Amino acid sequence: MPSLDFDAEARRFRSLYTQQQAAWQAVCDELVRTVQACVAQVPGLEIAKVEGRVKDGEESVRKFVRKYRAALEEAQTPYEIADHITDLIGVRVVCLYEDELEKVAEALRPQFALVDVTDKVAAIESTEGSFGYKGLHLDLRLPAVPQESTAW
């Protein structure tokens, strides 16, 4: 049950993380294999590596505090930390060439539902003297599986 008690919610999230970490890692490993299979089908695409990770539990709590806690508590909106960690599992595709980013995105679109795109290529190129890497961040979800109708 969501609450406004941060300490209780953090404990609940840490417990959930401990219980589910192995399952999340298995999902991560499967997603890496799926992404590898998708990009392998693109002719001429040169991928340096595909890697995945399950976000650290404490980093997840810190991200929640940094991005969501104040606004939720100010609005008196009960919360569960897990509902706000949208990047718990991440898969990275490292391309050799910048022009391959969109090819990777196109290869993944049939397999996943696109939630959001952050174009770090444009962000880096528009800021002189800044440090960082060029990248295209795709927030993806597995598409919902339609439930079979039980109507006769």
C-alpha positions, 0 to 999 in steps of 0.5 A: 500500500503506497504511503508518504512514509519515505523510510517505510517505502525505502525499506519496502523497496530494498526488500523487493529489490533483494527478493527480485534481483535474481529474476531481474538479472535473468530478464536483463540477460534475456533482453541483452540476447533479444537486442543482440538478435535484433541488431544482428539482423541489420546488414552492415551494422558494426556494433562494438558491444551490447551489455545490460545491467540491473540498476543498483538498489541504493542508486534507485532510491537516490534517484527517486529522492532526487527526481520524485520525492519532494513533488510527491510529498508536497502534493501529499501523493502516496507513493511506492518507489518501484513505480518511479524507477523506469530504468531498473533494467538497462541495455546499452548498444555501443556503436562504432559510428554515430550514423548507426544509432538510428539503425539500431533504433529502427531494429528495436522498434518492432520488438518493443514499445517506445516510451521516450527518446532522449537524443544526446547527440544533439545535446552534446553537439549544441554545447561547446566544451562540454564532456559526455558521449553521443547517444540515443537513449530509448526508453522501451517497454515490452509490448503488452500481451493481449489477453485471450478473450474468454467470451464464447 
